[in-house]
Amino acid sequence: MNDFQEEVVEILKNKAADIFGVDTSTLSEATSFVEDLHCKSVNIVQFASALEDEYEVEVPYMQLNKCTTFADAAKFVDDALSM
């Protein structure tokens, strides 16, 4: 995982803390959106919105929804911004 991807994971951890009231120290790149956080579609939209606000780029919710972990999402965002 590169530095940019680690930065994305930190944004996701902070957003998860806001949404679910969890401690960021309990989250990692291996955190699963569904299994660990029990995310619903609306929560994925919130994560996409947080990333869009941070990087001023469109993060398609349906594509982000295919990511299972924070690491997957970080790689998706990294790849999307590298295009």
Contacts in CASP RR format, 6 or more apart in sequence:
PFRMAT RR
TARGET T0000
AUTHOR 0000-0000-0000
METHOD contacts of the structure
MODEL  1
MNDFQEEVVEILKNKAADIFGVDTSTLSEATSFVEDLHCKSVNIVQFASA
LEDEYEVEVPYMQLNKCTTFADAAKFVDDALSM
1 9 0 8 1.000
1 29 0 8 1.000
1 71 0 8 1.000
1 74 0 8 1.000
1 75 0 8 1.000
2 78 0 8 1.000
4 74 0 8 1.000
4 78 0 8 1.000
4 81 0 8 1.000
5 29 0 8 1.000
5 71 0 8 1.000
5 74 0 8 1.000
5 75 0 8 1.000
5 77 0 8 1.000
5 78 0 8 1.000
6 29 0 8 1.000
6 74 0 8 1.000
8 51 0 8 1.000
8 70 0 8 1.000
8 73 0 8 1.000
8 74 0 8 1.000
8 77 0 8 1.000
8 78 0 8 1.000
9 28 0 8 1.000
9 29 0 8 1.000
9 70 0 8 1.000
9 71 0 8 1.000
9 74 0 8 1.000
11 50 0 8 1.000
11 51 0 8 1.000
11 54 0 8 1.000
12 27 0 8 1.000
12 31 0 8 1.000
12 47 0 8 1.000
12 50 0 8 1.000
12 51 0 8 1.000
12 70 0 8 1.000
12 73 0 8 1.000
12 74 0 8 1.000
13 24 0 8 1.000
13 27 0 8 1.000
13 28 0 8 1.000
13 31 0 8 1.000
13 70 0 8 1.000
14 24 0 8 1.000
14 50 0 8 1.000
15 46 0 8 1.000
15 47 0 8 1.000
15 50 0 8 1.000
16 22 0 8 1.000
16 24 0 8 1.000
16 27 0 8 1.000
16 31 0 8 1.000
16 37 0 8 1.000
16 47 0 8 1.000
17 23 0 8 1.000
17 24 0 8 1.000
17 27 0 8 1.000
19 43 0 8 1.000
19 46 0 8 1.000
20 37 0 8 1.000
22 37 0 8 1.000
27 36 0 8 1.000
27 70 0 8 1.000
28 70 0 8 1.000
29 69 0 8 1.000
29 70 0 8 1.000
29 71 0 8 1.000
29 74 0 8 1.000
30 69 0 8 1.000
30 70 0 8 1.000
30 71 0 8 1.000
31 37 0 8 1.000
31 69 0 8 1.000
31 70 0 8 1.000
32 68 0 8 1.000
32 69 0 8 1.000
33 39 0 8 1.000
33 43 0 8 1.000
33 44 0 8 1.000
33 47 0 8 1.000
33 67 0 8 1.000
33 68 0 8 1.000
33 69 0 8 1.000
33 70 0 8 1.000
33 73 0 8 1.000
34 68 0 8 1.000
37 43 0 8 1.000
39 47 0 8 1.000
41 61 0 8 1.000
41 65 0 8 1.000
44 61 0 8 1.000
44 64 0 8 1.000
44 65 0 8 1.000
45 61 0 8 1.000
47 64 0 8 1.000
47 73 0 8 1.000
48 59 0 8 1.000
48 60 0 8 1.000
48 61 0 8 1.000
48 64 0 8 1.000
51 57 0 8 1.000
51 59 0 8 1.000
51 64 0 8 1.000
51 73 0 8 1.000
51 77 0 8 1.000
52 58 0 8 1.000
52 59 0 8 1.000
55 77 0 8 1.000
55 81 0 8 1.000
57 80 0 8 1.000
57 81 0 8 1.000
59 77 0 8 1.000
59 80 0 8 1.000
63 76 0 8 1.000
63 80 0 8 1.000
64 73 0 8 1.000
64 76 0 8 1.000
67 73 0 8 1.000
67 76 0 8 1.000
END
